[in-house]
Amino acid sequence: MKRLAIITRFFLCLLLLTFSIVKAQPPRGPLVVSPEVHQDKKITFRYQAPRAKEVKLSAQFEKAPVSMTKDSTGLWSVTVGPVKPDSYPYSFQVDGITVMDPANVAYFPNERFKASMVDVPGEEPLVFAMKNVPHGTVTYEYYPSIQETTGSLVVYTPPGYEKNPSLKYPVFYLISGTTDTEETFFKVGRVNLILDNLIAEGKANPMIVVMPYGNPLARIAEQTGKPKPAYVMVRDGEDAIKRAQLFEGDLIHQVIPYIDKNYRTLTDRNNRAIGGFSRGGGQTLRAGFNNMDTFAWICSFSAGLSPAEMESNYKHIGADAKKTNEQLRLLWISVGTDDFLYQGNVAFMEYLKSKNVKYKSLLTDGGHTWMNVKTYVTETVQIVFKN
């Protein structure tokens, strides 16, 4: 009888404790489904904000923010489209403040702005869609970086990498744009799925892809307790070039040796490519032209160097075009015709042409977007490391 009383008191205490924990938790809001992609390619976005006075949808498939409507429960919504199949960033403007979609786990990694991602599937699976093919592995790495800091990388290894420990692979270094992070080529550019699909189709050679963080100055400031450096406004100004040189030193002296030590890589220049978008494209061209003994494949996405900078810092590229053309297996330049850097890219290509430096180019519709970047990645990974 005494034992029964003890057990009864135990369960009573447990019940009271559980009730207290549940009561102490904040009330849960209503379940919000957002985004909801419909069969007709229209998309419904929803955001719960009963006290907000105005909520707008900002999306890269819309020319301007779209006003949303609030219902009696405080749920704002709007349906837009139909939208061309692709993967797009979007966000909400809540009383003038930009926020991500809290109902969506897919986000755009970036230092400054906050955005979520929405996929609009095609009638046939797009090249970056998840398909029933062998998949590679994505790994997050930390490495000893410059000025005694710790750097971060995202590394893709192709399907079958773990199965044959004697097989070595070429390496493609991909650098994201201004304020992007080392995750952006993975989570937004979908380079892992693009390669999985193209390798399965026999259109791309198996390769390792290394995605470094393109702003080591910000990382150094963060890890040493200093203020975050300001945004660089002039892309070929003195400050921008100094930061590019800092990144180049980290890439050449820290990142590449770390990758060659920890992964099964082919370490000659013919098996090493570099590519980048926007600021990362400028870093690509500068690091590539400065280290022709390291890279045989150089791919610029929505970036170009001015003729003045080419003449002052990389005159050897045009001064001995024959040698440059022999060294470079590929010099790739791609940009959208609506890109704010389009004219700069045209000037860069005209400079190369005047010096008889060979290059391949791809001009697309659209602007300075990751939708275009996925196209450029798709094209270049089918070219690099081919005989």
N, C-alpha and C positions, 0 to 999 in steps of 0.2 A: 504493500500500500504506500509506504514511504517512497519507494522507487518510482511508482506511478506518479506521485505528486511532484517529484523532482523533474520527471520527463515533461509533465504538463506545464510546469513553470518555465522550462527551457523553451518549449515551442511557443508559449505565450510571449516570452521576451523576444524570440526571433521574429514573431509576427509584428510586434510593436516596433522593433528595429527596422524591419523592412518598410513598414508604413511611414516611419520617420524619414527614411532615405528618399522614398518616393515623393513624400510631401515637400521635402527640401529642394527637390529638383525644380527648375523653372518649367512653366507650362510649355508644351510642345505646340508649335504653330501648325497650320494646316499643311497637308501634303501638296506640294506644288510640282507639277510636271512641266519641265522646261529644259531645253526646247523640245517641241513635238513636231517631227518631220512627217508630213502627210504623203500619201501615195502620189498626189498630183504635184509634188515638189514644193508645195506651200509649207510654211513653217509658222507655228504658233509659239510665241514667247510669253512667259508669265513671270511676274515678280510680286511678292507679297510685301506691301508697304502701306498699311492703313493710314498712317499719318503724313505720307508724302503728298505734296501738292501737285507735282508733275513728274512723270517718268517717261523717258524716251528710250527707244532702241537705237543703238549705234552699231551698224554692221557694215563690213566691207563690200557687201553686195548691194548696199543702198547708197545713193549719192548724198543723202543728208539724213540726220537723225529722224526717226519716225515716232510720232506721239502714240502713247499707249492709253488705254481706257481702263478706269477703275470701276469694279463692281461694288455691291453693297457690303462685301466682306473685306474690302481693302486689297483685293487681288487685281493687279494691273495686267493687261494682256493686249496683244496685237497679233494679227496673222498677216504675213507678207508673202510675196512670191506670185507665181512659181519662181524658184531660184535655180540657176544653172548648177548641175551636179559638181561639187567640189567640197573642200573643207575650208571653213571661213572663221575668222575671229569676229567676236561681237562683244558688246558690253551694254550696260544700262546706265543712263544718266538720271540719277535720282536727285531732284532739286538742285541740279547743276553739278553733282558729285558723280564721278565715274566709278562704277562698281562691277565686279564680276557677277555672273549668275550663280547664286548660292545653291540652286537646284541641279547644277551641272558640275560633274567632277573633272571634265576635260577643260584644261586652262592653258593659256598662252604664257610660257615662262618669259618674264621680262623684268628688268631692273626697276622700271618706272611705271608704265601704264599697266592697267589690269584688264584682262580680256579672257573670255571663255571661247570654246571652239564648238562649232556645229558641223556635222558631216551631212551632206546631201548626196545620197547614193545615186549612181547612174543606172540606166537600164541594164548595162553590162558593168561588171565591177571595174572601178577605176584602178589605175596602176598602183595607187597607194592604199587600196582597200585590203582588208584582211581576207586572204584567200586560203583555200585548203592546199597549201604547199609547205615544204620544209621551211622552218623558220630559224633565223639566226638568233644570237644572244646579245642583249644589251646590258652592259655592265657600267656601274659608276665607279670611278677610280679617283684616288687622291695621290698626289705626287709631290716630291720636294721641289718647290718653285723658287723663283728669284727672291732675293733679299730675305731669305730664311722664312718665307711664307709657305703655306700649303695650298697647292693648286688643285683644281677639280676637272675631271674629264668624263665624257660619256663615250664608251667604246662599243662598236658593233663588230661582232665576229660572225662570219657567214655560216649557213647551215653545214653541219658536218665538221666544224672546226675541232670539236672535242674528240672525234672518232679516230683521227689519224695524227698522232703526236709528232710525226716526222715531216708533215707537210707545212710549208711556209707560204705566206701570202703577201701580196702587195698591199700598200696602205694609202688610203685617201684621207687627207686632213681637211676637214670642213669647218669653216669659221663663220659664226653667225654675225648678224648686223648690230648696229648701234643699239645699246641698252638690252639686247638679247642676252641669253645665258647659254651655257654649254648644253642645256636641254632642248633648245629651240629647234635645231635641225632634226632632233628625234621626235619631239612631241608635236611640232607644227609642220616641219618639213617631211616627216614620215619616211626618212631615208632608209630605215630598217625594213619597212614593208615594201618600199619601192625595190630595194635590192633583193629581198626574198622573192618577189614576183618575177623580176627580170632574170635572176639567176635560174629560177625554175624553168623559165622559158628558153634558157640558153642564150639570152640577149646580153647578159653582163657576166664578166668573169667574177668568181668569188674573190672578195677582198675584205680587208679590215677597214673600218671607217672610224677615225678618231675625231671627236668633237670637243675642242678646248674652249675655255671661256676667253672671250676676246678682249677683256678689259682688266688686265692684271693690275693697273694702277688703282682701280677701285678696290680690288681684293687686298692689295697691300695696305691701303688706307683703313679698310675694315679690320684687318688683323693687327694693325699697329695702333688702333684707337684714334685715327686721324679723320677729319671730315671727308666725305665722299667728294671726289673731284667733279667739277662742273661739266656739263655737257659741252662737247666740242662743236662749235657752230661752223667753222671754216674747215672743210674736209682736207684741203691741201695746205693748211696753215702750219706754222711752226709747231704749235702744240700738238696738232693731229699727227704730224710726222714723228715727233718725239715719242708719242704714245705708241705709234706703229712700230717704232724701233724697239721699244720696251717689250712689246708683244713678240716681235721677231726674235729677240734674244732669248725669251722664255721658251718659245717654240723650238728653236734650233738647239739650244744648250740644255734644256730641261725636259721638254715634252718628248721629243723624238728619241733621245737616249732612254728615257723611261719606257716608252712603248717597245723599242727594240729589245730591251732587257726582259720585259715581262710578257711579251707576246711573240709568236712565231712569225717573224716578219722577214721579207726579202729587203735587204738594206741598201741595195744599189739605187742610184737616182732613177733608173728606168722603171723601178717598181715603187716609186713614191710620187703621189700627186697632191696638189693643194688647190682648194677652191674656197670661195667665200661670197657672202651676200652683203651688199651695201658697205658699211665700214669694214666688214670682214673681207669683202672683195678688194678693197684698197690694201688691207693688210696682206692679202694673198699676192697681189701684184708686187708689192714692195719686198716681201719676204722671198717670193719666187725669183724676181730679177736680181736680188742681192745674193742668192744662193743657188745659182744655176748648177752647181755641183751636187745639190741635194734633191732638186725637183726637176723632172722631165716633162711634167704635165701641169699646166697652170690654167685655172678656170675662174673667170671673173663673172659674177652674177650681179647685174645692176651696179656696177662700179667701173671707174676708169681713172687713169692718172692724166693730169693735164700735160700738154706738150712742154710747158715750162718746167714742170717737175721732172719729166723724162729727160730733158736736156741737162738739168742741173745735177740730178742724182743717178740717172740710169742711162747715160749717154751711150754706154757700151752696147746696149740692146740694139740701137739703130746704127751705131758707128760701124759695127761689123755684123751686118744682117746675115751674111752667109754662115758665120759661126753660130749666131742665135738660132737660125732656122735648122741647123744641124743638131743643136743641143735640145731644142724643144720638140718633143713629140706632139705636143698640142698646146696652143695658146688659144683659149676660148673666151669669147666676149658675148654676153647676152644681156638684153635689156628690153623693157617694154616701151612702146612708142609714146605712152602717156606717163612714163616715169619722169619725175622731176630731174633725174640725172641723165636723161636721154641725150641731150645736146652735148654734155660732157663726154659721154661714151662715143658719140659720133666724132668729136674732136680727137679723142684717143685713137679711134680706128683710122682716121685720116692721117694722123701722125705716123702710125705704124705702116700704113700703105705708102706714105711718102718715103719711108726708109727701106721699103721692100721687105719688111718683116711679115712673115706669113702668120695668118690667124684664121680661125673659123668663128663665124658669128651667127647668132640667132636673135632676130628681132620679133617680138611678140606683141599682141595687143595688151592693153592693161598697164597698170602702173607699178609702183614700188611695193609689191605685195608678195606674200609667201605662196599665193596661188601660182604666181609666175615662177617662184623659186623651185617649186616641186617639178615644174616642167623642165627647168634648166638642169636640175639634178638627174631627172629621168634621161635626158639626152646625153649628158656627159658620162654617166656611169656605163653607158653602152659603148663609149669610145675609149676611155682610159684603160691602160694595161692590155690593149689589143695590139697585135703585131702589125 
